Amino acid sequence: MGINVWQVNNQVRQLNNQAAESRHVQTALLSYQHNLNSHWRGEEMIPTNQEIDDNARRLDTVASDLESISRDILAVAEMIKMNEVSP
């Protein structure tokens, strides 16, 4: 039984979609922060902005990790496929 390249590619595509969705949420969050800062001034915005920034960084980290994992999965799948073909 060999590696199912179609299934691997499908799973990698799903990981990349999740990474893109994380980046989309990050962009929406930062847009919300910009709008919030445009309409609300107060010292409570300092910790609010810090939390929003922290969450935006976490979303970026998640997206980067998912992209890295998907690249690793593809690399391993290619190595497995090559080992299946050659003795």
C-alpha positions in Angstrom: 0.0 0.0 0.0 1.5 3.3 -1.1 1.0 6.8 0.1 -2.2 8.5 -1.1 -0.8 11.6 -2.7 -4.3 13.0 -3.4 -5.3 12.7 0.2 -2.0 14.3 1.4 -2.5 17.2 -1.1 -6.1 17.6 0.2 -5.0 17.7 3.8 -2.3 20.2 2.9 -4.8 22.3 1.1 -7.1 22.3 4.2 -4.2 23.4 6.4 -3.4 26.2 4.0 -7.1 27.2 4.0 -7.0 27.3 7.8 -3.8 29.5 7.7 -5.5 31.8 5.3 -8.6 32.0 7.5 -6.4 32.8 10.5 -4.8 35.7 8.5 -8.3 36.8 7.5 -9.4 36.9 11.1 -6.2 38.7 12.1 -6.9 41.4 9.4 -10.5 41.8 10.6 -9.4 42.0 14.2 -6.8 44.8 13.4 -9.5 46.6 11.3 -11.8 46.4 14.3 -9.1 47.8 16.5 -8.5 50.7 14.1 -12.2 51.5 14.1 -12.4 51.2 17.8 -9.5 53.5 18.3 -11.0 56.0 15.9 -14.2 56.3 18.0 -13.1 55.6 21.6 -10.5 57.4 23.6 -9.7 56.5 27.1 -7.0 54.9 29.3 -8.9 51.6 29.1 -7.9 51.4 25.5 -4.2 50.8 26.5 -4.9 47.2 27.8 -7.6 46.7 25.2 -5.1 47.5 22.4 -2.5 45.3 24.1 -4.9 42.3 24.1 -5.9 42.9 20.5 -2.3 43.1 19.5 -1.4 39.9 21.4 -4.3 38.1 19.8 -3.3 39.3 16.3 0.2 38.1 16.9 -1.1 34.7 18.0 -3.2 34.4 14.9 -0.1 35.2 12.8 1.8 32.5 14.7 -0.9 30.0 14.1 -1.0 30.8 10.4 2.8 30.6 10.1 2.8 27.3 12.0 0.1 25.8 9.8 2.0 26.8 6.6 5.2 25.3 8.0 3.5 22.1 8.9 1.9 21.9 5.4 5.3 22.3 3.8 6.8 19.6 6.0 3.9 17.3 5.2 4.5 17.8 1.5 8.2 17.2 1.8 7.7 14.0 3.8 5.1 12.8 1.3 7.5 13.4 -1.6 10.3 11.5 0.2 7.9 8.6 0.9 6.7 8.6 -2.7 10.3 8.5 -4.0 11.2 5.6 -1.6 8.2 3.7 -2.9 9.3 4.1 -6.5 13.0 3.3 -5.9 14.2 0.3 -3.9 
